[in-house]
Amino acid sequence: MNDNLELVFNQYNDFFQTGSHIRSNQTALKILKTGFNDSQDLQSKIRKLEIEEFRQKLRGDHQDLKSLIEFEQPKSIFLTVIYINIVLDSIDDAFFSEIDIERKALFQIVLSIVMYVLFLQNYKNSEKPLSKKAKKSVFERENYLLGVEEIKKVCWTIKPSEFERFVDIFSFDYENREIKDLTNERLFRLNSSIFILSIEEFLEYILIQVESIYRSITTEKEFSKYQNRKGFEFEKLVYNLSASSGLFSEIAHSVNYYPFNNKVAEIDIIIREDEYLTIVECKSGTIELNSSSNDKEVKQKINNKVKKAYRTLENAYEYISSNEEYKFINDTVSIEGECSDIEPLCLHLSMYPIDSLSSNIHVLDEKYIGINRNPKITMSFEHFMAILLECSNTDSISITQYLKKRKEYILENPKISMDINELDLYAQIANINGKSLLTESFEKNLLDSFSDDVKIVTSFKDENGDEYRPAYNMIKSLDSILLVWVFDVKFDLNKRYLSYLERYVLSGN
C-alpha cells in the first residue's frame, strides 16, 4: 500500500502529463484496494476500470451539462484556503463546541494537511535537492500517509485528540467500508493514518462539508445569520483584492443609487473605466453541481444561484438606461455622470466556481439575456483574480475590455457556447498566443456556416507545438501569489517548516 499510494497519487494528479492518468477517485481507490505488481500492471488496471466506468455511463441517459461538470478544471489551492477561513470565521462558537474542535485548530489541521502534501509532492516530483537536516525537519513519512506526527511537523500545537476528532468527522473509512459507499468524501482513513488523492479536491470537500454539517445541527435563523456574515466577508475580500490590484482608477464598495425619489438600492461594487461602468454583484451562496443527477437539476441549481444577482444587476442596468444621469454613492465616494457617456456592463462574481458552465450560462435560458439585450456575465472570483493578475503581469486586455467583448459575442450569437473555462476563453478573446480561431471566426463571420447553437472549444499549443491550457498557467500564477500571502500571515504554523517550504518552492535553484 505504501509504495502503491505514491504511484497512484502521482497518476491521479498527472504530474508528468502522461495523458493516461486516473480520472476517477473511485478508480484510484479500487486500484489501491486490489494492488498492482508494477507500472505496466497499474496502467492495465486503470484502463480496465475506466472502460468499465465508461460503459456504465453509456447505459444511462446522456446528460450534456452533467458531463461538462465532470470535465477536469484547474482550481486555486490557496483561494479555497481563504474561503475555508471565511466560512469558519462566519460560523458561531456553539458549532465548534458541538464538534469538539476549536475553530483555530480545525483550520490549522486543514492547512497542515495541505502544506505537508504540497511540500512532499513538490519534493518527490522535482530534481531540486533537500538536505538531510531539512528532510528531518519537514517530513516524518514520505509515502503520502499522514498521522498526527506528520501534522505536527507543520503545526506543533495540534493536539492528538483534535486530530482524531477531525478524522472521525471528515474521513471515509477506506479500510472497513466498501468503495461503492463513497459519496463526496475526499479524505480517507487507513488504520491510524489518513491520505488524500488531491489537495484541490480535499479542500473543496472541506469547504462544502463544514457548512453542510453546520447546517444540519443549527437553526434556520442562525444559518441565515451565518450566510449574511459569510456574504459580507466575501464582498470585502473581492473589493480589497480588486482595489489593491491597482488596475482600477475608480472603484467603490457598497454604493447606493436612487431609481426613484423615495427608493434606495444598493450595488456591491462599481468600477468606472473610460466609457464603461461595470456593475458587480458578489454572491457567496453555496452551489455544488457534482451531486446533480441530471441536466434539469443542474439548470435548477444554476438558476437558484444566479437569479437574485441577475435581478439586482438588471435593476441597476435599467436605472442607467432609463435616466439622463447616474449617481452611485457611499460615505466617501461618488461616481456620477451622464448616462449617454457610458455603457453599463454587468458582472456576477461567485465565491463558488461553476467552471465548466459559467462562460455559457446565457445558452441555458434566453431570460439570462432578457428583453433589454443585457447579458449578465457570471464568473468565479478565482477566475476574476487570475485575469487581473494576467493584466498586471502582461499587456493583455483589461477585465473591462474582456467583459465588453464577451457581451458583444453573446449578443451576436446568443446560442453559441464558447469554451468550457472562463480563463481559456479569456486567452482566446485576448489573443494571448496571436489571433485565436475564435476571434477570427467572429471577425470573418465564419460561424455563419454552422448551426446557431454550435459549441466552440479551442485547443492551445505552446512554442514547441505541445498542447496546453492557459487556465492551468493562470491558476498556477495566482496560487504563487497567494502562497506568499500564507508565508506572510503564517497562521501560527511552525516557522521552521514554512521557512524550508518557502525556500524550496520559491527558489529558482
C-alpha positions as CSV (number, residue, x, y, z in Angstrom):
1,M,0.0,0.0,0.0
2,N,2.7,2.5,1.0
3,D,4.6,2.5,-2.4
4,N,1.4,2.0,-4.3
5,L,-0.2,5.1,-2.8
6,E,2.6,7.3,-4.1
7,L,2.3,5.9,-7.6
8,V,-1.5,6.2,-7.6
9,F,-1.3,9.8,-6.1
10,N,1.1,10.8,-9.0
11,Q,-1.0,9.1,-11.6
12,Y,-4.2,10.7,-10.2
13,N,-2.7,14.2,-10.3
14,D,-1.0,13.6,-13.6
15,F,2.1,15.5,-12.5
16,F,4.0,14.1,-15.5
17,Q,1.2,14.8,-18.0
18,T,1.2,11.3,-19.4
19,G,-2.3,11.7,-20.9
20,S,-3.3,8.4,-19.3
21,H,-3.9,9.5,-15.7
22,I,-6.5,8.2,-13.3
23,R,-9.6,10.3,-13.8
24,S,-11.9,8.9,-11.1
25,N,-11.3,8.8,-7.4
26,Q,-13.3,5.5,-7.2
27,T,-10.9,4.0,-9.8
28,A,-7.9,5.2,-7.7
29,L,-9.3,3.7,-4.5
30,K,-10.2,0.4,-6.2
31,I,-6.7,0.0,-7.5
32,L,-5.3,0.7,-4.1
33,K,-7.6,-2.0,-2.6
34,T,-6.6,-4.7,-5.1
35,G,-2.9,-3.6,-5.5
36,F,-0.7,-4.0,-8.6
37,N,2.6,-5.5,-9.4
38,D,4.4,-2.8,-11.5
39,S,3.8,0.2,-13.6
40,Q,2.5,-1.8,-16.6
41,D,0.0,-3.7,-14.3
42,L,-1.1,-0.3,-13.0
43,Q,-1.8,1.1,-16.4
44,S,-3.7,-2.1,-17.3
45,K,-5.9,-1.8,-14.3
46,I,-6.6,1.9,-14.9
47,R,-7.7,1.1,-18.5
48,K,-9.9,-1.8,-17.4
49,L,-11.7,0.1,-14.6
50,E,-12.2,3.3,-16.6
51,I,-13.6,1.4,-19.6
52,E,-16.0,-0.3,-17.1
53,E,-17.0,3.0,-15.7
54,F,-17.5,4.5,-19.2
55,R,-19.8,1.6,-20.1
56,Q,-21.9,2.2,-17.0
57,K,-22.3,5.8,-18.1
58,L,-23.4,4.7,-21.6
59,R,-26.1,2.5,-20.1
60,G,-27.8,5.6,-18.7
61,D,-29.3,8.6,-20.5
62,H,-26.6,11.0,-21.7
63,Q,-26.7,14.3,-19.7
64,D,-24.9,17.0,-21.6
65,L,-24.5,19.5,-18.7
66,K,-23.6,16.8,-16.2
67,S,-20.9,15.5,-18.4
68,L,-19.4,19.0,-18.7
69,I,-19.3,19.4,-15.0
70,E,-17.1,16.3,-14.8
71,F,-14.5,17.9,-17.1
72,E,-11.3,18.5,-15.2
73,Q,-10.7,22.1,-14.3
74,P,-7.7,23.8,-12.5
75,K,-8.6,25.2,-9.1
76,S,-6.7,27.5,-6.8
77,I,-5.5,25.8,-3.7
78,F,-4.9,28.9,-1.6
79,L,-8.0,30.9,-2.6
80,T,-10.0,27.9,-1.4
81,V,-8.0,28.0,1.9
82,I,-9.1,31.7,2.2
83,Y,-12.7,30.6,1.6
84,I,-12.5,27.9,4.3
85,N,-11.2,30.6,6.7
86,I,-14.1,32.8,5.8
87,V,-16.6,30.0,6.4
88,L,-15.1,29.0,9.8
89,D,-14.9,32.7,10.9
90,S,-18.6,33.2,10.0
91,I,-19.8,30.2,12.0
92,D,-20.9,30.8,15.6
93,D,-18.9,29.5,18.5
94,A,-21.5,26.9,19.5
95,F,-20.7,24.8,16.5
96,F,-17.1,24.2,17.5
97,S,-18.2,23.3,21.0
98,E,-20.6,20.8,19.4
99,I,-18.0,19.1,17.2
100,D,-15.4,19.4,20.0
101,I,-12.7,21.1,17.9
102,E,-11.6,24.6,18.3
103,R,-12.1,26.9,15.4
104,K,-8.4,27.7,15.0
105,A,-7.4,24.1,15.4
106,L,-9.8,23.0,12.7
107,F,-8.3,25.5,10.2
108,Q,-4.7,24.6,11.2
109,I,-5.3,20.9,10.7
110,V,-6.7,21.5,7.2
111,L,-3.9,23.9,6.3
112,S,-1.3,21.5,7.8
113,I,-2.5,18.6,5.6
114,V,-2.3,20.9,2.6
115,M,1.2,22.2,3.4
116,Y,2.6,18.8,4.2
117,V,1.3,17.2,1.0
118,L,2.2,20.3,-1.1
119,F,5.9,20.2,0.1
120,L,6.0,16.4,-0.3
121,Q,4.7,16.4,-3.9
122,N,7.0,19.2,-4.9
123,Y,10.0,17.4,-3.4
124,K,9.0,14.0,-4.8
125,N,8.4,15.3,-8.3
126,S,11.3,17.7,-8.5
127,E,15.1,17.4,-9.1
128,K,15.8,20.0,-6.5
129,P,17.7,18.6,-3.6
130,L,16.8,18.8,0.1
131,S,19.4,18.4,2.8
132,K,19.1,15.6,5.4
133,K,18.6,18.2,8.1
134,A,15.8,19.8,6.1
135,K,14.1,16.5,5.4
136,K,14.3,15.5,9.1
137,S,12.6,18.8,10.0
138,V,9.8,18.8,7.4
139,F,8.9,15.1,6.8
140,E,8.1,12.2,9.0
141,R,6.9,9.7,6.4
142,E,7.3,10.3,2.7
143,N,4.6,7.8,1.4
144,Y,1.6,10.3,1.5
145,L,0.2,8.6,4.6
146,L,-0.4,11.2,7.3
147,G,-0.8,10.9,11.0
148,V,-0.6,13.3,13.9
149,E,3.2,13.2,13.7
150,E,3.2,14.5,10.1
151,I,0.7,17.2,11.0
152,K,2.8,18.4,14.0
153,K,5.7,18.9,11.6
154,V,3.7,21.7,10.2
155,C,1.9,22.9,13.3
156,W,3.2,21.5,16.6
157,T,0.3,22.9,18.7
158,I,-2.2,20.5,17.2
159,K,-3.4,18.1,19.9
160,P,-3.7,14.3,19.1
161,S,-7.3,14.4,20.4
162,E,-8.2,17.3,18.0
163,F,-6.7,15.4,15.0
164,E,-8.5,12.2,15.9
165,R,-11.8,14.1,16.2
166,F,-11.2,15.8,12.8
167,V,-10.5,12.4,11.2
168,D,-13.7,10.9,12.8
169,I,-15.8,13.7,11.4
170,F,-14.5,14.2,7.9
171,S,-12.8,11.0,6.7
172,F,-14.1,7.9,4.8
173,D,-13.1,4.6,6.4
174,Y,-11.2,3.2,3.4
175,E,-10.1,0.1,5.3
176,N,-13.5,-1.1,6.5
177,R,-16.1,0.3,4.1
178,E,-16.9,-0.6,0.5
179,I,-15.8,1.8,-2.2
180,K,-19.4,1.8,-3.6
181,D,-20.5,3.5,-0.3
182,L,-18.3,6.6,-1.1
183,T,-20.3,9.8,-1.7
184,N,-18.5,13.1,-1.7
185,E,-15.7,12.3,0.8
186,R,-12.1,13.3,-0.3
187,L,-10.3,12.4,2.9
188,F,-9.6,8.7,3.6
189,R,-8.7,6.9,6.8
190,L,-6.4,3.8,6.8
191,N,-5.9,2.4,10.3
192,S,-4.5,5.3,12.3
193,S,-3.4,7.3,9.2
194,I,-5.2,9.4,6.6
195,F,-4.5,10.1,2.9
196,I,-5.9,12.3,0.2
197,L,-5.7,11.9,-3.6
198,S,-5.7,15.6,-4.5
199,I,-5.1,18.8,-2.5
200,E,-7.7,20.7,-4.5
201,E,-10.4,18.1,-4.1
202,F,-9.7,17.7,-0.4
203,L,-10.1,21.5,0.1
204,E,-13.3,21.7,-2.0
205,Y,-14.7,18.8,0.1
206,I,-13.9,20.5,3.4
207,L,-15.3,23.8,2.2
208,I,-18.7,22.2,1.4
209,Q,-18.7,19.7,4.2
210,V,-18.1,22.1,7.1
211,E,-21.1,24.2,6.0
212,S,-23.2,21.1,5.4
213,I,-22.5,19.8,8.9
214,Y,-23.2,23.2,10.5
215,R,-26.5,23.5,8.6
216,S,-27.6,20.1,9.9
217,I,-27.2,21.0,13.5
218,T,-28.2,24.6,13.7
219,T,-31.5,26.5,13.3
220,E,-32.6,28.2,10.1
221,K,-32.3,31.6,11.9
222,E,-28.7,31.0,12.9
223,F,-27.8,29.6,9.5
224,S,-29.3,32.8,7.8
225,K,-27.1,34.9,10.1
226,Y,-24.1,32.8,9.1
227,Q,-24.9,33.3,5.4
228,N,-25.0,37.1,5.9
229,R,-21.7,37.1,7.7
230,K,-20.1,34.9,5.0
231,G,-21.5,37.1,2.3
232,F,-20.2,40.3,3.9
233,E,-16.7,38.8,4.3
234,F,-16.6,37.6,0.7
235,E,-17.7,41.0,-0.5
236,K,-14.9,42.7,1.5
237,L,-12.4,40.2,0.1
238,V,-13.5,41.0,-3.5
239,Y,-13.3,44.7,-3.0
240,N,-10.0,44.7,-1.1
241,L,-8.1,42.5,-3.6
242,S,-9.6,44.3,-6.6
243,A,-8.8,47.7,-5.3
244,S,-5.3,46.7,-4.2
245,S,-4.6,45.4,-7.7
246,G,-4.0,49.0,-8.9
247,L,-5.8,48.3,-12.1
248,F,-8.9,50.4,-11.4
249,S,-8.7,54.2,-11.1
250,E,-12.3,54.4,-9.9
251,I,-13.7,51.6,-7.8
252,A,-16.2,51.9,-4.9
253,H,-17.8,49.4,-2.5
254,S,-21.3,49.2,-1.1
255,V,-22.7,52.1,-3.1
256,N,-26.3,53.3,-3.2
257,Y,-28.4,54.7,-6.0
258,Y,-31.9,56.1,-6.2
259,P,-34.0,54.7,-9.0
260,F,-37.0,56.7,-7.7
261,N,-37.2,59.6,-5.3
262,N,-38.5,57.5,-2.4
263,K,-36.4,54.3,-3.1
264,V,-32.8,53.4,-2.4
265,A,-31.0,50.5,-3.9
266,E,-27.5,49.1,-3.3
267,I,-24.8,47.6,-5.5
268,D,-21.8,45.7,-4.1
269,I,-19.1,47.2,-6.2
270,I,-19.0,49.7,-9.1
271,I,-16.0,50.2,-11.4
272,R,-15.6,53.1,-13.9
273,E,-13.1,52.7,-16.7
274,D,-13.1,55.0,-19.7
275,E,-16.6,54.9,-21.2
276,Y,-17.7,51.7,-19.3
277,L,-19.4,51.3,-15.9
278,T,-19.0,47.8,-14.6
279,I,-21.7,46.8,-12.0
280,V,-20.5,44.0,-9.8
281,E,-22.7,41.8,-7.6
282,C,-20.9,39.4,-5.3
283,K,-22.6,36.2,-4.1
284,S,-21.3,33.7,-1.7
285,G,-24.2,31.2,-1.9
286,T,-23.1,27.6,-2.0
287,I,-23.5,25.7,-5.2
288,E,-22.5,22.1,-5.6
289,L,-23.2,20.7,-9.1
290,N,-21.3,17.4,-8.9
291,S,-24.1,15.7,-7.0
292,S,-26.7,16.6,-9.6
293,S,-28.5,13.6,-11.0
294,N,-29.4,15.1,-14.4
295,D,-29.3,18.3,-16.6
296,K,-32.7,19.5,-15.2
297,E,-31.3,19.6,-11.7
298,V,-28.1,21.3,-12.9
299,K,-30.2,24.1,-14.6
300,Q,-32.3,24.5,-11.5
301,K,-29.3,24.8,-9.2
302,I,-27.7,27.4,-11.5
303,N,-31.0,29.4,-11.7
304,N,-31.2,29.4,-7.9
305,K,-27.7,30.6,-7.8
306,V,-27.8,33.5,-10.3
307,K,-31.4,34.8,-10.2
308,K,-31.0,37.1,-7.3
309,A,-27.7,38.6,-8.5
310,Y,-29.1,38.9,-12.1
311,R,-32.2,40.7,-10.8
312,T,-30.0,43.2,-8.9
313,L,-27.8,43.8,-11.9
314,E,-30.8,44.2,-14.3
315,N,-32.3,46.8,-12.0
316,A,-29.1,48.8,-12.0
317,Y,-28.8,48.5,-15.7
318,E,-32.4,49.7,-16.2
319,Y,-31.7,52.7,-13.9
320,I,-28.8,53.8,-16.1
321,S,-30.7,53.0,-19.4
322,S,-33.8,55.0,-18.4
323,N,-32.2,58.1,-16.9
324,E,-30.1,61.0,-18.2
325,E,-27.7,61.0,-15.3
326,Y,-26.4,58.3,-12.9
327,K,-25.1,58.6,-9.4
328,F,-23.6,55.9,-7.2
329,I,-22.5,57.0,-3.7
330,N,-21.3,55.8,-0.4
331,D,-19.9,57.7,2.6
332,T,-16.7,58.5,0.9
333,V,-17.1,58.2,-2.9
334,S,-19.5,59.5,-5.5
335,I,-19.3,58.1,-9.1
336,E,-21.7,60.0,-11.3
337,G,-22.1,61.4,-14.8
338,E,-24.1,61.4,-18.0
339,C,-25.8,58.1,-18.9
340,S,-25.2,58.7,-22.6
341,D,-21.4,58.8,-21.9
342,I,-21.1,55.3,-20.5
343,E,-22.0,51.7,-21.3
344,P,-23.0,49.5,-18.4
345,L,-21.5,46.1,-18.1
346,C,-23.0,43.5,-15.6
347,L,-20.8,41.1,-13.7
348,H,-21.9,38.5,-11.2
349,L,-18.9,37.2,-9.1
350,S,-19.4,33.9,-7.4
351,M,-17.5,32.6,-4.4
352,Y,-18.1,29.0,-5.5
353,P,-16.9,28.1,-9.1
354,I,-19.2,27.0,-11.9
355,D,-16.2,26.4,-14.1
356,S,-17.4,24.3,-17.0
357,L,-20.7,26.2,-17.3
358,S,-20.2,29.8,-16.3
359,S,-19.0,31.0,-19.7
360,N,-22.1,29.7,-21.3
361,I,-25.0,30.3,-18.8
362,H,-26.6,32.6,-21.5
363,V,-27.4,29.5,-23.6
364,L,-29.3,27.7,-20.8
365,D,-32.3,30.2,-20.9
366,E,-32.9,33.3,-23.0
367,K,-34.1,35.1,-19.9
368,Y,-30.4,35.4,-18.9
369,I,-30.0,37.9,-21.7
370,G,-33.5,39.4,-21.3
371,I,-35.6,41.8,-23.3
372,N,-33.1,44.6,-22.7
373,R,-30.4,42.6,-24.5
374,N,-28.3,42.9,-21.4
375,P,-26.3,39.6,-20.9
376,K,-25.0,39.3,-17.3
377,I,-21.6,37.6,-17.1
378,T,-21.2,35.1,-14.3
379,M,-17.6,34.4,-13.3
380,S,-15.9,32.8,-10.3
381,F,-13.9,35.2,-8.2
382,E,-11.0,32.8,-8.7
383,H,-11.1,33.4,-12.4
384,F,-11.6,37.2,-12.0
385,M,-8.5,37.4,-9.8
386,A,-6.5,35.2,-12.3
387,I,-7.4,37.6,-15.1
388,L,-6.5,40.7,-13.0
389,L,-3.1,39.1,-12.3
390,E,-2.6,38.3,-16.0
391,C,-3.4,42.0,-16.8
392,S,-0.9,43.1,-14.1
393,N,1.9,40.9,-15.5
394,T,1.3,41.4,-19.2
395,D,-0.1,44.0,-21.6
396,S,-3.2,41.8,-22.1
397,I,-6.6,43.3,-22.5
398,S,-8.2,44.6,-19.3
399,I,-11.1,42.9,-17.5
400,T,-13.4,45.7,-18.7
401,Q,-12.4,45.2,-22.3
402,Y,-12.9,41.4,-21.9
403,L,-16.4,41.9,-20.5
404,K,-17.2,44.2,-23.3
405,K,-16.1,41.6,-25.9
406,R,-18.0,38.8,-24.0
407,K,-21.1,41.0,-24.2
408,E,-20.7,41.6,-27.9
409,Y,-20.1,38.0,-28.7
410,I,-23.2,36.8,-26.8
411,L,-25.4,39.4,-28.4
412,E,-24.1,38.5,-31.9
413,N,-24.6,34.7,-31.3
414,P,-26.8,34.2,-28.3
415,K,-27.0,30.4,-28.7
416,I,-23.3,29.7,-29.3
417,S,-21.4,28.0,-26.4
418,M,-17.9,29.5,-26.0
419,D,-15.4,27.1,-24.4
420,I,-15.8,25.4,-21.0
421,N,-13.5,27.5,-18.9
422,E,-13.5,31.3,-18.4
423,L,-9.7,31.6,-18.4
424,D,-9.3,29.6,-21.6
425,L,-11.9,31.8,-23.1
426,Y,-10.1,34.9,-21.9
427,A,-6.9,33.6,-23.6
428,Q,-8.8,33.3,-26.9
429,I,-10.6,36.7,-26.7
430,A,-7.3,38.4,-25.6
431,N,-5.4,36.6,-28.3
432,I,-2.6,35.7,-25.9
433,N,-0.8,33.5,-28.4
434,G,-1.6,35.5,-31.5
435,K,-5.0,35.8,-33.1
436,S,-7.2,32.9,-31.9
437,L,-9.6,30.9,-34.0
438,L,-12.5,32.2,-32.0
439,T,-11.5,35.9,-32.7
440,E,-11.0,35.1,-36.4
441,S,-14.3,33.3,-36.6
442,F,-16.2,36.3,-35.3
443,E,-14.3,38.9,-37.3
444,K,-14.7,36.9,-40.6
445,N,-18.2,35.7,-39.9
446,L,-17.0,32.1,-40.2
447,L,-19.7,31.0,-37.7
448,D,-22.5,31.8,-40.2
449,S,-21.9,28.4,-41.9
450,F,-22.5,26.5,-38.7
451,S,-25.7,25.9,-36.8
452,D,-26.6,28.7,-34.4
453,D,-26.1,26.5,-31.3
454,V,-22.6,25.3,-32.2
455,K,-20.2,24.6,-29.3
456,I,-16.7,26.1,-29.6
457,V,-13.8,24.6,-27.6
458,T,-10.3,25.7,-28.7
459,S,-7.1,23.9,-28.1
460,F,-3.8,25.8,-27.5
461,K,-0.2,24.9,-28.4
462,D,3.0,26.3,-27.0
463,E,6.1,27.2,-28.9
464,N,7.1,23.5,-29.0
465,G,3.8,22.5,-30.6
466,D,2.6,20.8,-27.4
467,E,-1.0,21.2,-26.3
468,Y,-1.6,23.1,-23.1
469,R,-4.4,25.1,-21.3
470,P,-3.8,28.7,-20.4
471,A,-6.2,28.2,-17.4
472,Y,-3.7,26.0,-15.7
473,N,-0.9,28.5,-16.0
474,M,-3.1,31.4,-14.8
475,I,-4.3,29.5,-11.8
476,K,-0.7,28.5,-11.0
477,S,0.4,32.1,-11.1
478,L,-2.5,33.1,-8.8
479,D,-1.5,30.4,-6.3
480,S,2.1,31.5,-6.4
481,I,1.0,35.0,-5.2
482,L,-1.4,33.6,-2.6
483,L,1.3,31.2,-1.2
484,V,3.4,34.2,-0.5
485,W,0.5,35.6,1.5
486,V,0.3,32.3,3.6
487,F,4.1,32.7,4.3
488,D,3.4,36.3,5.4
489,V,0.4,35.5,7.6
490,K,1.8,32.2,8.9
491,F,-1.4,31.2,10.8
492,D,0.8,30.1,13.8
493,L,2.3,27.3,11.7
494,N,5.8,26.2,12.6
495,K,8.2,28.9,11.4
496,R,11.0,26.5,10.5
497,Y,8.6,24.4,8.4
498,L,7.4,27.5,6.5
499,S,10.9,28.7,6.0
500,Y,12.1,25.5,4.4
501,L,9.0,25.3,2.2
502,E,9.3,28.9,1.1
503,R,13.0,28.5,0.2
504,Y,12.2,25.2,-1.6
505,V,9.1,26.2,-3.6
506,L,10.1,29.8,-4.4
507,S,13.8,29.2,-5.1
508,G,14.8,29.1,-8.7
509,N,17.7,26.8,-7.7
